[in-house]
Amino acid sequence: MNLPGKVLPLKMGGRLAYDEYGEANGEPVFFCHGWPSSCTMAELTDAAARDLGVRIISPDRPGISGSTFQPNRKLVDWPPVLGELADHLGLGQFRMLAISGGAPYAYVTAWEMPQRVRVIAVVSGAAPIADLSDHSGLLALYRWMLALHRTQPRLLRTLFYLARPFVTMRLSIRWGRVLLKLLQPCDAEALRDSAAFAACFESQRRAWRGSVEGVLADAHVHAQPWGFRLEDIDVPVRLWHGKQDRAFSFRVAEEVAKRLPNCKARYIENAGHYSLPIQHMRKILADLISL
């Protein structure tokens, strides 16, 4: 069940857009979408959430799709925003599920609000890039963007603006199927499912359609120091990572898991960055709500 899009006026100004999936009266789980993506990425959870009686609440981050842009924001600015949404919905405690670029937002919320976050699940999660001494475990595109971010930020911004007309067109989704040939076979196979393909690509299109500045700001947050240490997160973490993940390698995920004091990691054979959340969502959610 996908409820109509909702908007929360924030006390600090601006608005927070969010969608809900799964069971309306179920166990509450906040969903942290990837990058570049938006709240409709949570469509990947809908069928499993309905089966398991889970309520998925998926907000757009500031500047993404329907949420107001927040200039100069940092990762540590996110927990108060999510806390305000939880208060608005009457939720005391909750669980969190993060995919890919949503991982930092789950980690910072667990660090900042351990009394409210019961457990987080991180799937194909992004690592704290500023802490990595070696970037070889990152996707080549990410390494290229990081290099431009350091040396030619104005050029990077220009390239983002040039890309927007193409990635916001519906035609780009159809052409995206051609790009499946460039992915790991396990990812390409998972994305041949039309619903999964639409959830991943349409959520990206919505993000870019909202504003280039929002997508850029979200990228900037990932590239900067997060403002806290993974070692200081006491909340239980369930880390799921595919051994064929090319965006953030299996080796990078292992380094992250070692730094988390209360982490149970599951490394999945024959799973990549996309196929893991697409094909294993029911198992991931069932594990998340068991704690």
N, C-alpha and C positions, 0 to 999 in steps of 0.2 A: 504494500500500500504506500503510494507516494502522495503525501498530503500537499496541498498547494503551498507555494513558497511563502515564507513568513518574514516579517521584518521587525526587529526590536530597536526602538529608539534608545540610544545609549546615554547614560547620565553625563558622560564626559563630552558628549556631542557626537553627531553622526548617527549612523544606523548599522545594525548587524543583520545581514540576511541569512536565513537558514532554511533547510528542508528537513523533513522527517520521513523515515522509512521503517519498514517492519511493522511490529505490533504497537499500536498507539498506547496501550496500557502496560507494556512490557518492561523488562529490566532496562534501565536507561544506560545507553552507551553513547558517548560523544565521539564522532568520527572526525578525523583530521585528514583532509584531502591532500593529495600530492602536489607536485609542482612540475610544470604549470598546469593547474587544474582548478576545480571549483567544487562546490558542495554536492553537485549531482553525481560526482564520482561514487558517492555512497549507494547508488543504484546497484553496485556490485554486491552489496550486503542484503538487499531487500528480501529475496526468496529465503535465504538461510535465516534471516532475522525473524520473518513471519513464522517459519517452522519451529524456531526455538523460543518464541515469545520474547523477543528483544526489541526495544525501542531505540532506533538509531536517530540521533540528532546531529545533523551535519551543517555547521556554519561555514560561510564564506569568510576568509580572512580579510582584513582591511585592504581595500583597493581591488579586491577580487570580485568580479561579477556584481552582485547587488549590495555589497558592503562598502561603506564610505572609506575613501582613501585616507590614510593617516601618515603624513609626511614624517620622515626621520624616525620611524618606529623601530624598535628593537624587539628581539625575541621575548625578553622579559616583560614586555608590555602586554603580552597575550593573556596570561592567567586572569588578570582582573576583568577582561572582556568576557572570557568564558565563564568566570564566576558570576558575572552579572546575568548572563543568559541562564545559568543554572538556577539562580535565585528567581528569575522571572518565571521559570518553569516549575518552581517549587521543589527542586531537587537538592537534597542535602549531600548525599554521597553518590558517586557515579563511577563507571568504568570508562576507559578510553580505548579506541582503536585507531591506529595511525598507519597509513600506507605511504611508503616512499618519502617524499618531501614533507609529509605531515609529521614525521617522527620527532623533529625538534620541538614541535608544539605540544606533543604528548609528554615528552621528557620535562619540559619547563613547567608544565602544569603540575605534574607529579612532584617536582622539586619544590614548587612554590606552595602547593596546597595538599600536602600529604594527608591531612585530616579529612579531605573530601574525595580524593582519588583512591579508589580501592585497589585497582590493578590496571596496568596498561598492556596492550598488545601492539607490538611494532612489527609490521610486515614489509619486507623488502626495504627496510628503513635507511634513510640518509644518515650519514655519520657527521660528527662535528668536523667539518672540513678544515677549519683553522687549526685544529689540533693535530692534523695528519702531517707527518714529516715526509711522507711519500704519497704522491697522488696517482701512482700507476694503477691503483685499484679502482679508479673512477672511470666512468665512461669518457671516451675521447672528446666528445662534445663538451662535457663539463670541464675537462682540463683546458680546452681551448677558451671557453668562456671565462674561466678563472684567470687565465693569462691576460686576456683583454681587460678584465676587471682591474687588474693590477697596473697594467701599462698603458692602456688606451680606453678608459671608461667612456669617453665621449663617442668613440667609434662603436663600442658595444651598444650604447643607448640608441645610436642611429640605426644599427642593424636590427634591433628589436622593433623599432618603428617601421622599418622597411618590411619586416616579416609579418606584421599585423594583418595587412589586407589579405594575405594568402592563407594564414592559419585561421582566420575568422570566416572564411567562405565554406559553405557546405560542400563545394566541390573538393576542398582539401581533404574532407573525410573520405570521399570516394577514392581519391588518389592515395590516401593513407593505406588502403588495402595493398597497393603496389609496394609500399614500404615494408610490408610484412616480410618480404623476401630478405630484408636486411637484418631481421631479428633472429635471435636464437630459435631453432626449430620448435622448442617447447612453447615459447612465447607466441610465435606465429600461429601455431595450432590453436592455442587458447583464444586468441583474438579473432579467429575465424567464426566464433560464436557471435552472431549479430548483436545480441543484447550486451555482451561484454565489450565488444568493439565500440558500440554506441556510447556506453557509459564512460569508457576511457577517453575517446576522442571528442565527444560532445562536451564533456566537462572541461577539457582543455580549450575548446573553442569559446565557451562561455567566459572563461578567465580572460582570454585575450580580448574578447569583445567588450568586457567591462572597462579595461584601460591598460595600456602598455605600462604606465607608471606603477600600477598595482602588481603586475607580473614582475617588473624590474625590482620593486621594493622587496617582494617575497624572495627573489633570488639573492638580493643583497643580504637579507637576514641569514640565509644559509651560509654565505661566504664569510661572515663576520664571527668573531668569538661569541659563543652563546650566552655568556654572562654567569655561568655556574659550571660545576664539575659533575660529570656523570657519576663519579664516586660518591656524591652527596645525595643521591636519589635512594630513599629508603623504601619507596613503594615497590611492590612486586612487578617485575617486567617479564612478559612473555615475548621473546624475540624469535620471529620466524624469518628464515632467509633461504632462498634457493641457491643451490650450489652452482647453478649456471647463470646467476645474476651478473650482468655486465655493467649495469649502472653503478652499483656499489658491490664490489666483489665479495665473495665468501670470506676472503682473508680480512677485509675491512670489517665485516660483521663480527668476526671472531674477536677482533681488537676491541670493538664496542662492548661486546658481551663480557669480556674480562674486566672491564672497568665498572660494570654495574654490580653493586654488592648483593642484589636480590633478584638475580636474573636466571631464568630457565630458557636456554636457547634450543631451538629445533632447526636443524639444517636439512633441507629437503632435497633429495636426489631428483635429478631430471626436472627441476623447477627453475624458472627464470624470474626476472623482475615483474613481469605481467602475469605469467601463468600461476604463480604462487597464490596471489589473492583471488584470482578468478576461479581456480580449480579447488582450492582448499578452504574457502571461506566458511563453510559450515563447521568444519573441524576447528578453525581458529576462533569462531564465535562461541562454540560450545565450550572450549577450554577457557575462554575469557570469563564466561558467566559462572563457571564452576568454582571460582575463588571468591 
